[in-house]
Amino acid sequence: MNENGEYYYAFLEHRHLALVAGELEQSVYTSPRTMLTHARVLIDSVLQLVMQEEGIPDVQHKSLKDRLDEAGRQGLLTDEVRDALHDIRMAGNRAAHQPRAFRVTESLAAWEQLYIVMKWYVEVYGNPDFTFPEYRDPAPPKEQTFELPELESRLGRLEELLRKTLSNEREETLPAESIAVSTPKTHQSEQPGYTTVRQIRHGDRTLDIPYFLRDAFLLPQRFEKSVRFLVKLHGAEEARIMSELPADLTGLHQAVTRYTEKNDEQFFEELAEFVDEERARRRIRIERPGELFLFHKGDSIIVTETLAKAELTKENFPSLTPGFIRQLEESGIRRAGQLPQELVILAKYKNVGAGTIEKLFEDLKNTQKEAETV
């Protein structure tokens, strides 16, 4: 990636080749094993494109080695390109099977060999007027990077699109958000954690689940209309975390008694709100690192030192009742800074409902505003 956030192979006319190459570039330093393993898919795709250009039937070629051998028999490869393809294939095989640690020097070597292959492909089969740029090492990542499972998910998704394109199947379109963040020129705009890793559906509606919520705990109090439903499901060891949810929520109510399809639908609607709220909260945390927040539904406030020190009394926070204050004190919570970040957790206390918590949140915001004017 250069200083403008553009990946090296952004110039490739084949969009999906460019996307996969961009992911490989990102993984050179962060996960050499991933880069080496998935580089094989890129060169295999290049060889398939070459065979299409040359009119060579590809039906009998089942593997990368088969295609490499066939391209050699047809005299399509220079010695340098053949050696580069072979080295990438062998390095990828080692990375796929050996448990040893793989070094950045190995992924950088594969990156150089990819350059040899891609330069050859573009110069032989691309626009004859195009001048292939000089080799460039990937820049070491300066910001937070993608965790390995998310990176693998991104590569797998892009590789599947690439395979479908090469198979002349109907080309799929990435979701609008993914297009905006996955193309090489705008990839940097996507923060790690936002890659869609699964989808949950109900009826004809589908909900994308980002990587950072893959194993999120589904606190029942976050789902105001489905609290009892979720508590019951948790008791049956169901729907405790996001990854426990089925791909289709239709019929989820059958895991417990006395609930209906209406509860499935209601939970799906609240789950969509939950995902939107969590996306917003993550953005705030990224934009304001080092800050302490209090959250209530889709809203939040920053806990300043003044607010943190404010005692939880009726005088400071009119919404607090004597019983609420007593229960907070029994839990060791005497100041605003000791409140849980997720305020809906306070609903666990006796006679404390959603309305009380909402009023407390408003009191907290008012206290914050008053402190700003001092």
C-alpha positions as CSV (number, residue, x, y, z in Angstrom):
1,M,0.0,0.0,0.0
2,N,1.3,3.4,-0.9
3,E,1.0,6.7,1.1
4,N,-2.4,7.3,-0.6
5,G,-3.8,4.0,0.7
6,E,-3.7,2.3,-2.7
7,Y,-2.5,-1.2,-3.2
8,Y,0.2,-2.1,-5.6
9,Y,-1.9,-4.1,-8.0
10,A,-4.8,-1.6,-8.0
11,F,-4.0,-1.1,-11.7
12,L,-5.0,-4.6,-12.8
13,E,-8.0,-4.6,-15.1
14,H,-9.3,-7.9,-13.7
15,R,-11.0,-6.6,-10.6
16,H,-11.0,-9.8,-8.6
17,L,-7.4,-10.5,-9.3
18,A,-6.7,-7.0,-7.9
19,L,-8.8,-7.6,-4.8
20,V,-7.0,-10.9,-4.0
21,A,-3.6,-9.4,-4.7
22,G,-4.5,-6.5,-2.3
23,E,-5.3,-8.9,0.5
24,L,-2.0,-10.8,-0.1
25,E,-0.1,-7.6,0.1
26,Q,-1.7,-6.8,3.4
27,S,-0.8,-10.2,4.8
28,V,2.9,-10.2,3.8
29,Y,3.9,-8.8,7.2
30,T,1.0,-9.7,9.4
31,S,0.6,-13.3,8.4
32,P,3.3,-14.9,6.2
33,R,1.6,-18.3,6.4
34,T,-1.6,-16.8,5.1
35,M,0.1,-14.9,2.3
36,L,2.1,-18.0,1.2
37,T,-1.0,-20.3,1.3
38,H,-3.3,-18.0,-0.6
39,A,-0.7,-16.9,-3.2
40,R,-1.3,-20.2,-4.9
41,V,-4.9,-19.2,-5.6
42,L,-3.7,-16.1,-7.4
43,I,-1.2,-17.8,-9.7
44,D,-3.7,-20.6,-10.3
45,S,-6.2,-18.0,-11.5
46,V,-3.6,-16.4,-13.7
47,L,-2.9,-19.7,-15.3
48,Q,-6.6,-20.3,-15.9
49,L,-6.9,-16.9,-17.6
50,V,-3.8,-17.7,-19.7
51,M,-5.4,-21.0,-20.9
52,Q,-8.6,-19.1,-21.7
53,E,-6.6,-16.7,-23.8
54,E,-4.7,-19.5,-25.6
55,G,-7.9,-21.6,-26.1
56,I,-6.6,-24.5,-24.1
57,P,-9.4,-26.7,-22.6
58,D,-9.1,-26.5,-18.8
59,V,-11.5,-29.4,-18.0
60,Q,-8.8,-32.0,-17.4
61,H,-6.6,-29.8,-15.3
62,K,-7.6,-30.4,-11.7
63,S,-4.8,-28.7,-9.8
64,L,-2.3,-25.9,-9.9
65,K,0.5,-28.3,-10.7
66,D,-1.6,-29.7,-13.7
67,R,-2.0,-26.2,-15.1
68,L,1.6,-25.3,-14.5
69,D,2.8,-28.5,-16.3
70,E,0.4,-27.9,-19.2
71,A,1.6,-24.3,-19.6
72,G,5.1,-25.6,-19.7
73,R,4.3,-28.3,-22.3
74,Q,2.7,-25.6,-24.5
75,G,5.8,-23.5,-24.3
76,L,4.0,-20.5,-22.8
77,L,6.4,-19.9,-19.9
78,T,9.8,-18.4,-19.8
79,D,12.3,-20.1,-17.5
80,E,12.0,-17.2,-15.0
81,V,8.2,-17.3,-14.9
82,R,8.2,-21.1,-14.6
83,D,10.6,-21.0,-11.7
84,A,8.6,-18.3,-10.0
85,L,5.3,-20.2,-10.3
86,H,7.0,-23.4,-9.0
87,D,8.5,-21.6,-6.0
88,I,5.2,-20.0,-5.1
89,R,3.4,-23.3,-5.4
90,M,5.9,-25.1,-3.2
91,A,6.1,-22.4,-0.6
92,G,2.3,-22.4,-0.4
93,N,2.2,-26.2,0.0
94,R,4.7,-25.9,2.9
95,A,2.7,-23.2,4.6
96,A,-0.5,-25.2,4.2
97,H,1.0,-28.3,5.8
98,Q,3.9,-27.5,8.1
99,P,3.2,-26.2,11.6
100,R,6.5,-24.3,11.9
101,A,6.6,-20.5,12.1
102,F,7.0,-18.9,8.7
103,R,9.1,-15.8,8.4
104,V,8.4,-12.4,6.7
105,T,11.5,-13.0,4.5
106,E,9.6,-16.0,3.0
107,S,6.4,-14.0,2.3
108,L,8.5,-11.2,0.8
109,A,10.3,-13.7,-1.4
110,A,6.9,-14.9,-2.6
111,W,5.8,-11.3,-3.2
112,E,8.8,-10.8,-5.5
113,Q,8.0,-14.0,-7.4
114,L,4.4,-12.8,-7.8
115,Y,5.7,-9.7,-9.4
116,I,7.5,-11.8,-12.0
117,V,4.3,-13.7,-12.8
118,M,2.0,-10.7,-12.9
119,K,4.4,-8.7,-15.0
120,W,4.7,-11.5,-17.5
121,Y,0.9,-12.0,-17.6
122,V,0.1,-8.3,-18.1
123,E,2.8,-7.7,-20.7
124,V,1.9,-10.8,-22.7
125,Y,-1.9,-10.9,-22.4
126,G,-2.7,-7.3,-21.4
127,N,-2.8,-3.9,-23.1
128,P,0.4,-3.6,-25.2
129,D,0.5,0.1,-24.5
130,F,0.5,-0.4,-20.7
131,T,3.9,0.1,-18.9
132,F,4.1,-2.3,-16.0
133,P,5.3,-0.4,-12.9
134,E,8.6,-1.2,-11.1
135,Y,8.7,-3.6,-8.3
136,R,7.8,-2.3,-4.8
137,D,7.9,-4.0,-1.4
138,P,4.7,-3.7,0.6
139,A,4.9,-1.0,3.2
140,P,4.9,-2.4,6.8
141,P,1.5,-1.8,8.4
142,K,1.3,1.4,10.5
143,E,-2.2,0.9,11.9
144,Q,-4.2,-1.8,13.5
145,T,-4.3,-4.9,11.2
146,F,-6.9,-7.6,10.6
147,E,-6.8,-10.6,12.9
148,L,-6.0,-13.9,11.1
149,P,-9.5,-15.4,11.1
150,E,-10.9,-12.2,9.6
151,L,-8.1,-12.0,7.0
152,E,-8.8,-15.7,6.1
153,S,-12.5,-14.9,5.8
154,R,-11.8,-11.9,3.5
155,L,-9.5,-13.9,1.3
156,G,-11.8,-16.9,1.1
157,R,-14.7,-14.6,0.1
158,L,-12.7,-12.9,-2.6
159,E,-11.2,-16.1,-3.9
160,E,-14.7,-17.6,-4.3
161,L,-15.7,-14.6,-6.4
162,L,-12.6,-15.0,-8.4
163,R,-13.4,-18.7,-9.0
164,K,-16.9,-17.9,-10.1
165,T,-15.6,-15.3,-12.5
166,L,-13.2,-17.7,-14.0
167,S,-15.9,-20.4,-14.3
168,N,-18.0,-18.0,-16.4
169,E,-20.7,-18.2,-13.8
170,R,-22.9,-15.3,-13.0
171,E,-20.7,-12.7,-11.3
172,E,-21.8,-11.9,-7.8
173,T,-21.9,-8.3,-6.5
174,L,-20.4,-7.5,-3.2
175,P,-22.7,-5.8,-0.7
176,A,-22.5,-2.0,-1.0
177,E,-20.5,-1.6,2.2
178,S,-18.0,-4.3,1.1
179,I,-17.5,-2.7,-2.3
180,A,-16.7,0.6,-0.7
181,V,-14.0,-0.9,1.6
182,S,-12.7,-3.9,-0.4
183,T,-11.6,-2.5,-3.7
184,P,-7.8,-1.7,-3.6
185,K,-8.3,2.0,-3.9
186,T,-10.6,2.4,-1.0
187,H,-9.6,-0.6,1.1
188,Q,-7.9,1.5,3.8
189,S,-11.2,3.1,4.7
190,E,-12.4,-0.2,6.2
191,Q,-11.3,-0.7,9.8
192,P,-10.3,-4.2,10.9
193,G,-13.3,-6.0,12.4
194,Y,-16.0,-5.0,9.9
195,T,-15.6,-7.9,7.5
196,T,-18.9,-9.8,7.1
197,V,-18.2,-13.3,8.4
198,R,-21.7,-14.7,8.4
199,Q,-25.3,-13.9,7.6
200,I,-28.4,-14.5,9.7
201,R,-31.8,-14.4,8.1
202,H,-35.4,-14.5,9.0
203,G,-38.0,-14.8,6.3
204,D,-36.8,-12.7,3.4
205,R,-34.6,-10.5,5.5
206,T,-30.8,-11.0,5.9
207,L,-28.5,-9.5,8.5
208,D,-24.7,-9.2,7.9
209,I,-22.6,-10.0,11.0
210,P,-19.2,-8.3,11.1
211,Y,-16.1,-10.1,12.4
212,F,-15.9,-8.1,15.6
213,L,-19.3,-9.4,16.6
214,R,-18.6,-13.0,15.7
215,D,-18.6,-14.2,19.3
216,A,-20.4,-11.2,21.0
217,F,-22.3,-11.9,24.1
218,L,-26.0,-11.4,23.7
219,L,-26.9,-9.6,26.9
220,P,-30.7,-10.1,27.3
221,Q,-31.2,-6.5,28.6
222,R,-29.9,-5.2,25.3
223,F,-33.0,-6.7,23.6
224,E,-35.8,-4.8,25.4
225,K,-38.8,-6.7,23.8
226,S,-37.0,-10.0,23.9
227,V,-35.5,-10.1,27.3
228,R,-37.5,-13.0,28.7
229,F,-37.2,-14.9,25.4
230,L,-33.4,-14.6,25.6
231,V,-33.2,-15.5,29.3
232,K,-35.2,-18.6,28.5
233,L,-33.0,-19.5,25.6
234,H,-29.9,-18.9,27.7
235,G,-31.3,-21.3,30.2
236,A,-31.5,-23.9,27.4
237,E,-27.9,-23.1,26.4
238,E,-29.0,-21.4,23.2
239,A,-28.4,-17.9,21.8
240,R,-25.9,-16.9,24.5
241,I,-23.3,-15.6,22.0
242,M,-23.7,-14.6,18.4
243,S,-21.9,-17.7,17.0
244,E,-24.5,-19.9,18.7
245,L,-27.3,-18.4,16.7
246,P,-28.6,-20.5,13.7
247,A,-28.2,-19.1,10.2
248,D,-32.0,-18.9,10.1
249,L,-33.9,-17.7,13.1
250,T,-37.1,-19.1,11.9
251,G,-38.1,-21.8,14.5
252,L,-35.7,-20.6,17.2
253,H,-38.6,-20.4,19.6
254,Q,-39.0,-24.2,19.4
255,A,-35.9,-24.6,21.6
256,V,-38.1,-23.4,24.6
257,T,-41.7,-23.5,25.6
258,R,-44.5,-20.9,25.5
259,Y,-43.0,-18.8,22.7
260,T,-44.0,-18.4,19.1
261,E,-42.8,-17.4,15.6
262,K,-43.6,-13.8,16.6
263,N,-40.8,-14.0,19.1
264,D,-38.4,-15.1,16.4
265,E,-39.4,-12.1,14.3
266,Q,-39.1,-9.7,17.2
267,F,-35.7,-10.9,18.2
268,F,-34.4,-10.6,14.6
269,E,-35.5,-7.0,14.4
270,E,-33.8,-6.2,17.7
271,L,-30.7,-8.1,16.7
272,A,-30.5,-5.8,13.6
273,E,-30.7,-2.8,15.9
274,F,-28.0,-4.4,18.2
275,V,-25.6,-4.8,15.3
276,D,-26.2,-1.2,14.2
277,E,-25.6,0.1,17.7
278,E,-22.5,-2.0,18.1
279,R,-21.1,-0.7,14.8
280,A,-21.6,2.9,16.0
281,R,-20.0,2.1,19.4
282,R,-17.0,0.6,17.7
283,R,-16.6,3.6,15.5
284,I,-16.7,5.9,18.5
285,R,-14.1,3.8,20.4
286,I,-11.8,3.9,17.3
287,E,-12.2,7.6,16.9
288,R,-11.7,8.4,20.6
289,P,-9.1,5.9,21.8
290,G,-8.4,6.1,25.5
291,E,-11.8,7.5,26.4
292,L,-14.2,5.9,28.9
293,F,-17.8,5.8,27.7
294,L,-21.2,5.0,29.1
295,F,-23.6,3.5,26.6
296,H,-27.4,3.4,26.4
297,K,-28.9,1.9,23.3
298,G,-27.6,3.9,20.4
299,D,-26.4,6.8,22.5
300,S,-23.2,7.4,24.5
301,I,-21.5,9.9,26.7
302,I,-17.8,10.4,27.5
303,V,-17.0,10.0,31.2
304,T,-14.9,13.0,32.2
305,E,-13.1,13.2,35.5
306,T,-15.8,15.5,36.8
307,L,-18.6,13.1,35.9
308,A,-16.7,10.1,37.1
309,K,-16.4,11.7,40.6
310,A,-20.0,12.7,40.8
311,E,-21.7,10.8,43.7
312,L,-24.8,8.8,42.9
313,T,-27.2,10.7,45.0
314,K,-30.8,11.9,44.6
315,E,-29.5,15.5,44.5
316,N,-27.0,14.9,41.7
317,F,-29.2,12.4,39.7
318,P,-33.0,13.0,40.4
319,S,-34.0,9.7,38.7
320,L,-32.3,7.7,41.4
321,T,-34.7,6.3,44.0
322,P,-33.6,5.3,47.6
323,G,-34.0,1.6,46.7
324,F,-31.9,2.0,43.6
325,I,-29.2,3.9,45.4
326,R,-29.1,1.3,48.2
327,Q,-28.7,-1.6,45.7
328,L,-25.9,0.3,43.9
329,E,-24.1,0.9,47.2
330,E,-24.4,-2.8,48.0
331,S,-22.6,-3.5,44.8
332,G,-19.9,-1.0,45.6
333,I,-21.1,1.6,43.1
334,R,-21.1,5.0,44.7
335,R,-19.9,7.3,41.9
336,A,-20.8,7.7,38.2
337,G,-17.4,6.5,37.1
338,Q,-18.2,3.1,38.7
339,L,-21.3,2.5,36.7
340,P,-21.1,-0.3,34.1
341,Q,-20.3,0.9,30.6
342,E,-23.5,-0.8,29.4
343,L,-26.1,0.9,31.5
344,V,-28.9,-1.6,30.7
345,I,-27.1,-4.0,33.0
346,L,-28.6,-2.0,35.8
347,A,-32.0,-3.5,35.0
348,K,-30.9,-6.5,37.1
349,Y,-31.7,-4.6,40.2
350,K,-35.1,-4.9,41.8
351,N,-37.7,-2.3,40.6
352,V,-35.3,-0.9,38.1
353,G,-36.8,-0.9,34.6
354,A,-35.9,0.4,31.2
355,G,-37.6,3.8,31.9
356,T,-35.5,4.3,35.1
357,I,-32.3,3.6,33.2
358,E,-33.2,5.9,30.4
359,K,-33.9,8.7,32.9
360,L,-30.6,8.1,34.7
361,F,-28.8,8.3,31.3
362,E,-30.5,11.7,30.7
363,D,-29.4,12.8,34.2
364,L,-25.8,11.8,33.4
365,K,-25.9,13.8,30.2
366,N,-27.2,16.8,32.0
367,T,-24.5,16.5,34.6
368,Q,-21.9,16.4,31.9
369,K,-23.4,19.5,30.2
370,E,-23.4,21.4,33.4
371,A,-19.8,20.5,34.0
372,E,-18.9,21.9,30.6
373,T,-20.2,25.3,31.4
374,V,-18.2,25.6,34.6
